[in-house]
């Protein structure tokens, strides 16, 4: 990966990850607040944990080894064991949890905009807990057996030929390769191609219907006062929908590159640079979008900041 770009993306992670933790903590602390108690924010918290899990495991278990860190301790010392494969699968597990998480947010926005009168009936506490359990459980059931199926041997690339034609580089790595390339290629394609296709199709169709519903709603309700309670509540749902749509658009670009990488995994160095940047942007954009489009969350964060400043002032005094 291009070193300046890698420094930029890692710096973005260092800054954004703690901010994400603060946003999640505020959402959890004020989850009973009327303005932050909706199912959208509960799903956002679950997606937040998935985002932090994915981006942190990706940096520690894929990017650092590309620079030579943890290679001896994990990938070469246990070159034929399960540990390296588990480490590699942690990242893909997090990606799948993200896919389901963003799809749940889209479904939540669909019910809020297209069928607002039934939204609360659909997203009961029981159904919400079930959805989050499936978000984390389905990927675990899929990726758990992979280390026992997609076995291989990790080794250093040969000088001059790199990983060659019969091995797979560790996510474009030049310091460690994984033998048995065809098996892992078929495994990834069999998992990620359907996952990408289903996620893209579901979210795209849902947002087309959502946008059409919003346009129809505008023409049906031109006489509704914009300062009425009903309009204000619906305006809040629209703002949250815009935030979720932006997240999906970033994911759309990431998935498009994933498909290219899956079919050209040994020769996709250029795509990996863009892929990593988009993955970081997708994983860490959520807190900024939530703060930008949710006035109650922004007010709670500002109040927290003011309290900290006041506490620091009193300590100095």
C-alpha positions as a Markdown table, in Angstrom:
| # | Residue | x | y | z |
|---|---|---|---|---|
| 1 | Unk | 0.0 | 0.0 | 0.0 |
| 2 | Unk | 1.2 | 3.5 | -0.7 |
| 3 | Unk | 2.9 | 4.7 | 2.5 |
| 4 | Unk | 1.5 | 8.3 | 2.6 |
| 5 | Unk | -2.0 | 6.9 | 2.0 |
| 6 | Unk | -1.5 | 4.2 | 4.7 |
| 7 | Unk | -0.3 | 6.9 | 7.1 |
| 8 | Unk | -3.4 | 9.0 | 6.3 |
| 9 | Unk | -5.9 | 6.1 | 6.8 |
| 10 | Unk | -4.2 | 4.9 | 10.0 |
| 11 | Unk | -4.3 | 8.5 | 11.3 |
| 12 | Unk | -8.0 | 8.7 | 10.4 |
| 13 | Unk | -8.5 | 5.5 | 12.5 |
| 14 | Unk | -6.5 | 6.8 | 15.4 |
| 15 | Unk | -8.7 | 10.0 | 15.5 |
| 16 | Unk | -12.0 | 8.5 | 14.6 |
| 17 | Unk | -12.1 | 5.3 | 16.6 |
| 18 | Unk | -12.0 | 7.1 | 20.0 |
| 19 | Unk | -14.6 | 9.5 | 18.8 |
| 20 | Unk | -16.8 | 6.6 | 17.7 |
| 21 | Unk | -16.4 | 5.1 | 21.2 |
| 22 | Unk | -17.6 | 8.3 | 22.7 |
| 23 | Unk | -20.6 | 8.5 | 20.4 |
| 24 | Unk | -21.6 | 4.9 | 21.2 |
| 25 | Unk | -21.2 | 5.6 | 24.9 |
| 26 | Unk | -23.5 | 8.6 | 24.7 |
| 27 | Unk | -26.1 | 6.6 | 22.7 |
| 28 | Unk | -26.0 | 3.8 | 25.3 |
| 29 | Unk | -26.1 | 6.3 | 28.3 |
| 30 | Unk | -29.1 | 8.2 | 26.8 |
| 31 | Unk | -30.8 | 5.2 | 25.2 |
| 32 | Unk | -34.0 | 5.9 | 27.3 |
| 33 | Unk | -34.1 | 9.5 | 26.2 |
| 34 | Unk | -37.1 | 10.1 | 24.0 |
| 35 | Unk | -35.1 | 11.5 | 21.2 |
| 36 | Unk | -32.4 | 8.7 | 21.2 |
| 37 | Unk | -34.6 | 5.7 | 22.1 |
| 38 | Unk | -35.6 | 4.7 | 18.6 |
| 39 | Unk | -34.6 | 1.5 | 17.0 |
| 40 | Unk | -32.4 | 3.3 | 14.5 |
| 41 | Unk | -30.0 | 4.3 | 17.2 |
| 42 | Unk | -30.0 | 0.8 | 18.7 |
| 43 | Unk | -29.1 | -0.6 | 15.3 |
| 44 | Unk | -26.4 | 2.2 | 14.9 |
| 45 | Unk | -24.8 | 1.1 | 18.2 |
| 46 | Unk | -24.6 | -2.5 | 17.0 |
| 47 | Unk | -23.2 | -1.4 | 13.7 |
| 48 | Unk | -20.7 | 0.8 | 15.6 |
| 49 | Unk | -19.4 | -2.3 | 17.5 |
| 50 | Unk | -19.1 | -4.1 | 14.1 |
| 51 | Unk | -17.3 | -1.1 | 12.5 |
| 52 | Unk | -14.7 | -0.9 | 15.3 |
| 53 | Unk | -14.2 | -4.6 | 15.4 |
| 54 | Unk | -13.6 | -4.8 | 11.6 |
| 55 | Unk | -11.4 | -1.8 | 11.2 |
| 56 | Unk | -9.3 | -2.7 | 14.3 |
| 57 | Unk | -8.8 | -6.3 | 13.3 |
| 58 | Unk | -8.0 | -5.3 | 9.7 |
| 59 | Unk | -5.2 | -2.9 | 10.9 |
| 60 | Unk | -3.8 | -5.4 | 13.4 |
| 61 | Unk | -4.1 | -8.6 | 11.5 |
| 62 | Unk | -3.8 | -7.5 | 7.9 |
| 63 | Unk | -2.1 | -4.2 | 7.5 |
| 64 | Unk | 0.5 | -4.6 | 10.2 |
| 65 | Unk | 1.6 | -8.0 | 8.8 |
| 66 | Unk | 2.0 | -6.3 | 5.4 |
| 67 | Unk | 4.7 | -4.2 | 7.0 |
| 68 | Unk | 6.3 | -7.2 | 8.6 |
| 69 | Unk | 4.7 | -7.0 | 12.1 |
| 70 | Unk | 3.3 | -10.1 | 13.6 |
| 71 | Unk | 4.4 | -12.2 | 10.6 |
| 72 | Unk | 6.9 | -14.4 | 12.5 |
| 73 | Unk | 4.6 | -14.6 | 15.6 |
| 74 | Unk | 1.4 | -15.6 | 13.8 |
| 75 | Unk | 1.7 | -16.4 | 10.1 |
| 76 | Unk | 5.1 | -18.2 | 9.9 |
| 77 | Unk | 5.4 | -19.8 | 13.3 |
| 78 | Unk | 2.0 | -21.4 | 12.9 |
| 79 | Unk | 2.2 | -21.5 | 9.1 |
| 80 | Unk | 0.1 | -24.7 | 8.8 |
| 81 | Unk | -2.1 | -24.3 | 11.9 |
| 82 | Unk | -5.5 | -22.7 | 12.5 |
| 83 | Unk | -4.3 | -19.5 | 14.2 |
| 84 | Unk | -3.3 | -17.6 | 11.0 |
| 85 | Unk | -6.5 | -18.6 | 9.3 |
| 86 | Unk | -8.6 | -17.5 | 12.3 |
| 87 | Unk | -6.8 | -14.2 | 12.3 |
| 88 | Unk | -7.6 | -13.7 | 8.6 |
| 89 | Unk | -11.2 | -14.7 | 9.1 |
| 90 | Unk | -11.7 | -12.2 | 12.0 |
| 91 | Unk | -11.6 | -9.4 | 9.4 |
| 92 | Unk | -14.0 | -11.0 | 7.0 |
| 93 | Unk | -16.3 | -11.9 | 9.9 |
| 94 | Unk | -16.4 | -8.2 | 10.8 |
| 95 | Unk | -17.1 | -7.3 | 7.2 |
| 96 | Unk | -20.1 | -9.6 | 7.0 |
| 97 | Unk | -21.5 | -8.2 | 10.3 |
| 98 | Unk | -21.2 | -4.8 | 8.8 |
| 99 | Unk | -23.1 | -5.9 | 5.7 |
| 100 | Unk | -26.0 | -7.2 | 7.7 |
| 101 | Unk | -25.8 | -4.1 | 10.0 |
| 102 | Unk | -26.2 | -1.7 | 7.1 |
| 103 | Unk | -29.0 | -3.8 | 5.7 |
| 104 | Unk | -30.8 | -3.7 | 9.0 |
| 105 | Unk | -30.5 | 0.1 | 9.0 |
| 106 | Unk | -31.8 | 0.3 | 5.5 |
| 107 | Unk | -34.8 | -1.9 | 6.5 |
| 108 | Unk | -35.4 | 0.3 | 9.5 |
| 109 | Unk | -35.4 | 3.4 | 7.2 |
| 110 | Unk | -37.7 | 1.6 | 4.8 |
| 111 | Unk | -40.3 | 0.9 | 7.5 |
| 112 | Unk | -39.9 | 4.4 | 8.9 |
| 113 | Unk | -40.5 | 6.2 | 5.6 |
| 114 | Unk | -42.7 | 3.8 | 3.6 |
| 115 | Unk | -44.8 | 2.4 | 6.4 |
| 116 | Unk | -44.4 | 4.9 | 9.3 |
| 117 | Unk | -47.6 | 3.8 | 11.1 |
| 118 | Unk | -46.3 | 0.2 | 11.5 |
| 119 | Unk | -42.6 | 1.1 | 12.2 |
| 120 | Unk | -42.9 | 0.8 | 16.0 |
| 121 | Unk | -44.9 | -2.4 | 15.7 |
| 122 | Unk | -42.2 | -4.0 | 13.5 |
| 123 | Unk | -39.3 | -2.8 | 15.6 |
| 124 | Unk | -40.3 | -4.0 | 19.0 |
| 125 | Unk | -37.7 | -4.7 | 21.7 |
| 126 | Unk | -38.0 | -8.4 | 21.0 |
| 127 | Unk | -37.6 | -8.1 | 17.2 |
| 128 | Unk | -34.8 | -5.6 | 17.7 |
| 129 | Unk | -32.8 | -8.0 | 19.9 |
| 130 | Unk | -33.5 | -10.8 | 17.4 |
| 131 | Unk | -32.2 | -8.8 | 14.5 |
| 132 | Unk | -29.0 | -7.8 | 16.3 |
| 133 | Unk | -28.5 | -11.4 | 17.4 |
| 134 | Unk | -28.8 | -12.6 | 13.8 |
| 135 | Unk | -26.5 | -9.8 | 12.7 |
| 136 | Unk | -23.7 | -11.3 | 14.8 |
| 137 | Unk | -24.7 | -14.9 | 14.8 |
| 138 | Unk | -25.1 | -15.6 | 11.0 |
| 139 | Unk | -21.5 | -14.5 | 10.1 |
| 140 | Unk | -20.2 | -16.6 | 13.0 |
| 141 | Unk | -22.0 | -19.7 | 11.7 |
| 142 | Unk | -20.6 | -19.0 | 8.2 |
| 143 | Unk | -17.0 | -18.1 | 9.1 |
| 144 | Unk | -16.5 | -20.4 | 12.0 |
| 145 | Unk | -15.9 | -23.6 | 10.0 |
| 146 | Unk | -13.7 | -21.9 | 7.3 |
| 147 | Unk | -10.4 | -22.4 | 9.2 |
| 148 | Unk | -11.1 | -26.1 | 9.2 |
| 149 | Unk | -11.9 | -26.2 | 5.5 |
| 150 | Unk | -9.6 | -23.6 | 3.7 |
| 151 | Unk | -6.4 | -25.0 | 5.0 |
| 152 | Unk | -3.1 | -23.9 | 3.5 |
| 153 | Unk | 0.5 | -23.0 | 4.3 |
| 154 | Unk | 1.9 | -19.5 | 5.0 |
| 155 | Unk | 5.4 | -18.8 | 3.7 |
| 156 | Unk | 7.6 | -15.9 | 2.6 |
| 157 | Unk | 7.5 | -15.0 | -1.1 |
| 158 | Unk | 10.5 | -15.9 | -3.2 |
| 159 | Unk | 12.8 | -13.2 | -4.3 |
| 160 | Unk | 11.9 | -12.0 | -7.8 |
| 161 | Unk | 8.7 | -14.0 | -8.3 |
| 162 | Unk | 6.8 | -12.8 | -5.2 |
| 163 | Unk | 3.9 | -15.0 | -4.4 |
| 164 | Unk | 3.8 | -16.5 | -7.9 |
| 165 | Unk | 0.8 | -17.8 | -9.7 |
| 166 | Unk | -0.2 | -20.6 | -7.3 |
| 167 | Unk | -0.4 | -18.8 | -4.0 |
| 168 | Unk | -2.4 | -16.0 | -2.5 |
| 169 | Unk | -0.8 | -13.0 | -1.0 |
| 170 | Unk | -2.0 | -12.0 | 2.5 |
| 171 | Unk | -4.3 | -9.2 | 1.3 |
| 172 | Unk | -1.8 | -8.0 | -1.2 |
| 173 | Unk | 1.1 | -8.6 | 1.1 |
| 174 | Unk | 4.7 | -8.8 | 0.0 |
| 175 | Unk | 6.0 | -10.4 | 3.2 |
| 176 | Unk | 3.8 | -13.5 | 3.5 |
| 177 | Unk | 1.9 | -15.7 | 1.1 |
| 178 | Unk | -0.7 | -18.4 | 1.5 |
| 179 | Unk | -0.3 | -21.6 | -0.5 |
| 180 | Unk | -3.5 | -23.4 | -1.8 |
| 181 | Unk | -4.7 | -20.3 | -3.6 |
| 182 | Unk | -7.4 | -21.9 | -5.7 |
| 183 | Unk | -9.2 | -23.3 | -2.6 |
| 184 | Unk | -9.2 | -20.0 | -0.7 |
| 185 | Unk | -10.2 | -18.1 | -3.9 |
| 186 | Unk | -13.2 | -20.4 | -4.4 |
| 187 | Unk | -14.1 | -20.1 | -0.7 |
| 188 | Unk | -14.1 | -16.3 | -0.8 |
| 189 | Unk | -16.0 | -16.1 | -4.0 |
| 190 | Unk | -18.6 | -18.6 | -2.8 |
| 191 | Unk | -19.1 | -16.4 | 0.3 |
| 192 | Unk | -18.5 | -12.8 | -0.7 |
| 193 | Unk | -20.0 | -12.8 | -4.2 |
| 194 | Unk | -23.5 | -13.8 | -3.0 |
| 195 | Unk | -23.1 | -11.6 | 0.1 |
| 196 | Unk | -22.1 | -8.6 | -2.0 |
| 197 | Unk | -24.8 | -9.2 | -4.6 |
| 198 | Unk | -27.6 | -9.7 | -2.1 |
| 199 | Unk | -26.5 | -6.7 | 0.0 |
| 200 | Unk | -26.2 | -4.4 | -3.0 |
| 201 | Unk | -29.5 | -5.5 | -4.5 |
| 202 | Unk | -31.5 | -5.3 | -1.3 |
| 203 | Unk | -30.2 | -1.9 | -0.3 |
| 204 | Unk | -30.4 | -0.4 | -3.8 |
| 205 | Unk | -34.0 | -1.5 | -4.3 |
| 206 | Unk | -35.0 | -0.4 | -0.8 |
| 207 | Unk | -33.6 | 3.1 | -1.3 |
| 208 | Unk | -35.2 | 3.5 | -4.7 |
| 209 | Unk | -38.6 | 2.7 | -3.0 |
| 210 | Unk | -37.7 | 5.1 | -0.1 |
| 211 | Unk | -36.9 | 7.9 | -2.5 |
| 212 | Unk | -40.0 | 7.3 | -4.5 |
| 213 | Unk | -42.1 | 7.3 | -1.3 |
| 214 | Unk | -40.5 | 10.6 | -0.2 |
| 215 | Unk | -41.3 | 12.2 | -3.5 |
| 216 | Unk | -44.9 | 10.9 | -3.4 |
| 217 | Unk | -45.2 | 12.1 | 0.2 |
| 218 | Unk | -44.1 | 15.6 | -0.7 |
| 219 | Unk | -46.9 | 15.9 | -3.4 |
| 220 | Unk | -49.5 | 14.4 | -1.0 |
| 221 | Unk | -48.7 | 16.7 | 1.9 |
| 222 | Unk | -48.0 | 20.1 | 0.3 |
| 223 | Unk | -50.7 | 21.6 | 2.5 |
| 224 | Unk | -49.3 | 20.2 | 5.7 |
| 225 | Unk | -47.7 | 22.9 | 7.9 |
| 226 | Unk | -44.0 | 22.4 | 8.2 |
| 227 | Unk | -44.0 | 23.4 | 11.9 |
| 228 | Unk | -46.5 | 20.8 | 12.8 |
| 229 | Unk | -45.6 | 17.9 | 15.1 |
| 230 | Unk | -46.2 | 15.3 | 12.4 |
| 231 | Unk | -44.0 | 17.1 | 9.9 |
| 232 | Unk | -41.2 | 17.6 | 12.5 |
| 233 | Unk | -41.2 | 13.9 | 13.4 |
| 234 | Unk | -41.1 | 12.9 | 9.8 |
| 235 | Unk | -38.3 | 15.4 | 9.1 |
| 236 | Unk | -36.2 | 13.7 | 11.7 |
| 237 | Unk | -36.7 | 10.3 | 10.0 |
| 238 | Unk | -35.7 | 11.9 | 6.7 |
| 239 | Unk | -32.4 | 13.2 | 8.2 |
| 240 | Unk | -31.6 | 9.8 | 9.6 |
| 241 | Unk | -32.4 | 8.2 | 6.3 |
| 242 | Unk | -30.0 | 10.5 | 4.5 |
| 243 | Unk | -27.2 | 9.5 | 7.0 |
| 244 | Unk | -27.9 | 5.8 | 6.4 |
| 245 | Unk | -28.0 | 6.4 | 2.6 |
| 246 | Unk | -24.6 | 8.0 | 2.6 |
| 247 | Unk | -23.2 | 5.0 | 4.5 |
| 248 | Unk | -24.6 | 2.7 | 1.9 |
| 249 | Unk | -23.2 | 4.7 | -1.0 |
| 250 | Unk | -19.7 | 4.4 | 0.5 |
| 251 | Unk | -20.3 | 0.7 | 1.0 |
| 252 | Unk | -21.4 | 0.5 | -2.6 |
| 253 | Unk | -18.0 | 1.7 | -3.8 |
| 254 | Unk | -16.2 | -0.6 | -1.4 |
| 255 | Unk | -18.2 | -3.6 | -2.5 |
| 256 | Unk | -17.5 | -2.8 | -6.2 |
| 257 | Unk | -13.8 | -3.0 | -5.5 |
| 258 | Unk | -14.2 | -6.1 | -3.4 |
| 259 | Unk | -15.7 | -7.9 | -6.5 |
| 260 | Unk | -12.6 | -6.9 | -8.5 |
| 261 | Unk | -10.2 | -8.0 | -5.8 |
| 262 | Unk | -12.0 | -11.4 | -5.4 |
| 263 | Unk | -11.5 | -12.2 | -9.1 |
| 264 | Unk | -7.9 | -10.8 | -9.3 |
| 265 | Unk | -6.7 | -11.3 | -5.8 |
| 266 | Unk | -3.0 | -11.6 | -6.6 |
| 267 | Unk | -2.8 | -8.6 | -8.9 |
| 268 | Unk | -5.0 | -6.0 | -7.4 |
| 269 | Unk | -2.4 | -3.8 | -5.6 |
| 270 | Unk | -3.9 | -0.6 | -7.0 |
| 271 | Unk | -7.4 | -1.6 | -6.1 |
| 272 | Unk | -6.3 | -2.5 | -2.6 |
| 273 | Unk | -5.1 | 1.0 | -1.9 |
| 274 | Unk | -8.5 | 2.4 | -2.8 |
| 275 | Unk | -10.3 | -0.5 | -1.1 |
| 276 | Unk | -8.6 | 0.1 | 2.2 |
| 277 | Unk | -9.3 | 3.8 | 2.1 |
| 278 | Unk | -13.0 | 3.2 | 1.4 |
| 279 | Unk | -13.2 | 0.5 | 4.0 |
| 280 | Unk | -11.9 | 2.9 | 6.6 |
| 281 | Unk | -14.2 | 5.6 | 5.5 |
| 282 | Unk | -17.2 | 3.3 | 5.6 |
| 283 | Unk | -16.3 | 1.9 | 9.0 |
| 284 | Unk | -15.6 | 5.2 | 10.6 |
| 285 | Unk | -18.0 | 7.6 | 8.9 |
| 286 | Unk | -21.0 | 6.6 | 11.0 |
| 287 | Unk | -20.3 | 8.7 | 14.1 |
| 288 | Unk | -19.8 | 11.9 | 12.0 |
| 289 | Unk | -23.0 | 11.3 | 10.1 |
| 290 | Unk | -25.0 | 10.6 | 13.3 |
| 291 | Unk | -23.7 | 13.8 | 14.9 |
| 292 | Unk | -24.3 | 15.8 | 11.7 |
| 293 | Unk | -27.9 | 14.6 | 11.2 |
| 294 | Unk | -29.1 | 14.0 | 14.7 |
| 295 | Unk | -29.7 | 17.2 | 16.7 |
| 296 | Unk | -30.3 | 15.5 | 20.1 |
| 297 | Unk | -27.1 | 13.5 | 19.8 |
| 298 | Unk | -25.2 | 16.6 | 18.9 |
| 299 | Unk | -26.7 | 18.4 | 21.9 |
| 300 | Unk | -25.7 | 15.7 | 24.3 |
| 301 | Unk | -22.2 | 15.6 | 23.0 |
| 302 | Unk | -21.9 | 19.4 | 23.3 |
| 303 | Unk | -23.3 | 19.2 | 26.8 |
| 304 | Unk | -20.7 | 16.6 | 27.7 |
| 305 | Unk | -17.9 | 18.7 | 26.3 |
| 306 | Unk | -19.1 | 21.7 | 28.3 |
| 307 | Unk | -19.3 | 19.7 | 31.5 |
| 308 | Unk | -15.7 | 18.5 | 31.0 |
| 309 | Unk | -14.5 | 22.1 | 30.3 |
| 310 | Unk | -16.3 | 23.3 | 33.4 |
| 311 | Unk | -14.8 | 20.5 | 35.5 |
| 312 | Unk | -11.3 | 21.3 | 34.2 |
| 313 | Unk | -11.8 | 25.0 | 35.0 |
| 314 | Unk | -12.9 | 24.2 | 38.6 |
| 315 | Unk | -9.9 | 22.0 | 39.1 |
| 316 | Unk | -7.5 | 24.7 | 37.9 |
| 317 | Unk | -9.3 | 27.3 | 40.1 |
